[in-house]
Amino acid sequence: MSENRITLALSKHVQDNFWLYIISLFCICTGIVIGIYSVKYMGSFERSDLVSYLNNFSSTLKDGSINYQLIFIQTLKNNLPLILILWFLGLTMIGLPAILLLDLFKGFTLGFTMSFIISQLGTKGMWLSLIGIFPQNLIYIPAVVISSVIAMEFSITILKDRSEKKWTSNIWVRITSYSFMFILISSFMFLGFFMESYLSPNIVKLLMSNIGA
């Protein structure tokens, strides 16, 4: 019975915010495309720095000296601030443009990273992207989209209620419920953190040992 209620609630949420989901996905997809094309127009200096970093990363995996704890901490730093910023922007009345820009940026970083690795390593880079980057983003991207929609919905609600002078009604209950949704999303993202920190490095290492780095 509870599962049916959850399913119905999720279905209603998606239906009520269908266009917000479309806009958020569009921004992420646009960011991915921009990221892919920006690799072609990189300067030689920036490209050499990134190639050096990629080579160092490959050497680290070859040597077997993988610092899982450091990777996990870095993964948290790369992803949790984004969710926290989305949460904060949802509490403001002018957060919508910034939320969409963050979606664009998230898509850009994903498109740029995968495109750069493929451009430098060819077929090996394609496999590296599919195995080392793509899996955790199957969790990150939906989490960012859902967070963005929830934040935009809450921001729009603030605007509507403020114009109708109803914003003070159950304000802390609504903020608590809103914040709890972000806590759930962050908890879901920990599955991606685990994959990126502990599974992906070993899979990439195995891939490199089989096909060569």
C-alpha positions in Angstrom: 0.0 0.0 0.0 2.8 2.4 0.9 4.6 1.6 -2.3 1.5 2.5 -4.3 1.3 5.8 -2.5 5.0 6.5 -3.2 4.5 5.6 -6.9 1.4 7.8 -7.1 3.1 10.7 -5.4 6.1 10.4 -7.8 3.9 10.2 -10.8 1.9 13.3 -9.7 5.1 15.2 -9.0 6.5 14.4 -12.5 3.1 15.3 -14.2 2.9 18.6 -12.2 6.4 19.6 -13.1 6.7 18.0 -16.5 8.0 21.2 -18.2 10.5 21.8 -15.4 12.0 18.4 -16.0 12.1 19.1 -19.8 13.9 22.4 -19.2 16.4 20.9 -16.7 17.2 18.0 -19.1 17.5 20.4 -22.0 20.1 22.5 -20.1 22.1 19.4 -19.1 22.1 18.1 -22.7 23.0 21.5 -24.0 25.9 21.6 -21.6 27.1 18.2 -22.7 27.1 19.3 -26.4 29.0 22.6 -25.5 31.5 20.6 -23.5 32.1 18.2 -26.4 32.7 20.9 -28.9 34.8 23.1 -26.5 37.5 20.3 -26.6 38.1 21.1 -30.3 38.8 24.8 -29.5 41.2 24.3 -26.6 44.6 26.0 -26.6 47.7 23.9 -26.7 48.7 25.1 -23.2 45.5 23.9 -21.6 45.5 20.7 -23.6 49.1 19.9 -22.5 48.2 20.4 -18.8 45.2 18.1 -19.1 47.2 15.5 -21.0 49.8 15.6 -18.2 47.1 15.1 -15.6 45.7 12.2 -17.6 49.1 10.5 -17.9 49.7 10.9 -14.2 46.4 9.4 -13.4 47.2 6.4 -15.7 50.6 6.0 -14.1 49.0 5.9 -10.6 46.6 3.2 -11.7 49.4 1.2 -13.2 51.5 1.4 -10.0 48.5 0.1 -8.1 48.7 2.9 -5.6 45.0 3.9 -5.5 44.1 6.1 -2.6 40.4 5.3 -2.2 39.8 7.6 0.7 41.3 10.6 -1.2 39.2 9.8 -4.3 36.0 9.5 -2.1 36.7 12.8 -0.4 37.3 14.5 -3.8 34.1 12.9 -5.1 32.2 14.4 -2.2 33.8 17.8 -2.9 32.8 17.6 -6.5 29.2 16.7 -6.1 27.7 17.6 -2.7 28.3 21.4 -3.0 26.2 21.4 -6.2 23.3 19.8 -4.3 23.7 22.2 -1.4 23.7 25.2 -3.8 20.6 23.9 -5.5 18.9 23.6 -2.1 19.8 27.1 -1.2 18.7 28.6 -4.6 15.4 26.9 -4.2 14.8 28.9 -1.0 15.2 32.2 -2.9 12.9 33.9 -5.2 15.5 34.5 -7.9 17.0 31.1 -8.0 15.6 29.8 -11.3 18.2 31.2 -13.7 21.1 30.1 -11.5 19.6 26.6 -11.2 19.5 26.3 -14.9 23.0 27.6 -15.3 24.2 24.9 -12.8 22.5 22.3 -14.9 24.3 23.6 -17.9 27.6 23.5 -16.0 27.0 20.0 -14.9 26.4 18.9 -18.5 29.4 20.8 -19.7 31.8 19.1 -17.3 30.5 15.7 -18.2 30.6 16.4 -22.0 34.0 18.0 -21.8 35.6 15.2 -19.7 34.4 12.4 -21.8 35.1 14.2 -25.1 38.7 15.0 -24.0 39.5 11.5 -22.9 38.2 10.1 -26.1 40.0 12.6 -28.2 43.3 11.8 -26.5 43.0 8.0 -26.2 40.7 7.1 -29.1 39.0 3.7 -28.7 40.7 3.2 -25.3 39.3 6.5 -24.2 35.8 5.5 -25.3 36.0 2.4 -23.1 37.5 4.4 -20.3 34.7 6.9 -20.4 32.0 4.2 -20.6 33.4 2.3 -17.7 35.1 4.9 -15.5 32.8 7.9 -15.9 29.4 7.0 -17.3 28.2 4.5 -14.7 28.2 6.9 -11.7 26.7 9.7 -13.8 23.7 7.4 -14.3 23.1 8.3 -10.7 24.4 11.8 -10.6 22.5 13.2 -13.5 19.0 12.1 -12.4 19.9 13.3 -8.9 20.8 16.7 -10.2 17.7 16.9 -12.4 15.4 15.9 -9.6 17.1 18.4 -7.2 16.9 21.1 -9.8 13.2 20.5 -10.4 12.4 20.4 -6.7 14.3 23.6 -6.1 12.6 25.4 -9.0 9.2 24.2 -7.9 9.9 25.5 -4.4 11.2 28.8 -5.7 8.1 29.2 -7.9 5.9 28.4 -4.9 7.6 31.1 -2.8 6.9 33.6 -5.6 3.2 32.6 -5.8 2.6 32.5 -2.1 4.4 35.8 -1.5 2.3 37.5 -4.1 -0.8 36.1 -2.4 0.7 36.8 1.1 0.5 33.2 2.1 4.2 32.5 2.5 4.2 32.6 6.3 1.7 29.7 6.4 3.5 26.7 7.8 6.8 28.1 6.6 9.1 25.9 8.7 7.1 22.7 8.0 7.5 23.4 4.3 11.2 24.2 4.5 11.7 21.0 6.6 9.9 18.9 4.0 11.8 20.6 1.2 15.2 20.0 3.0 14.3 16.4 3.7 13.9 15.7 0.0 17.4 16.9 -0.6 18.7 14.7 2.2 17.1 11.7 0.5 18.7 12.7 -2.9 22.1 13.1 -1.3 21.8 9.7 0.3 20.9 8.2 -3.1 24.0 9.9 -4.5 26.3 8.0 -2.1 25.8 5.0 -4.3 27.4 6.9 -7.1 30.2 8.1 -4.7 30.9 4.5 -3.8 31.0 3.5 -7.4 33.3 6.3 -8.4 35.7 5.9 -5.5 35.9 2.1 -5.1 34.6 0.3 -8.2 35.5 2.5 -11.1 39.2 2.8 -10.3 39.6 -1.0 -10.2 37.6 -1.5 -13.3 39.6 1.1 -15.2 42.8 -0.4 -13.9 41.7 -3.9 -15.1 40.8 -2.3 -18.5 44.2 -0.7 -18.8 46.0 -3.9 -17.9 44.1 -5.7 -20.6 44.2 -3.3 -23.5 47.2 -1.1 -22.5 47.2 2.4 -21.2 
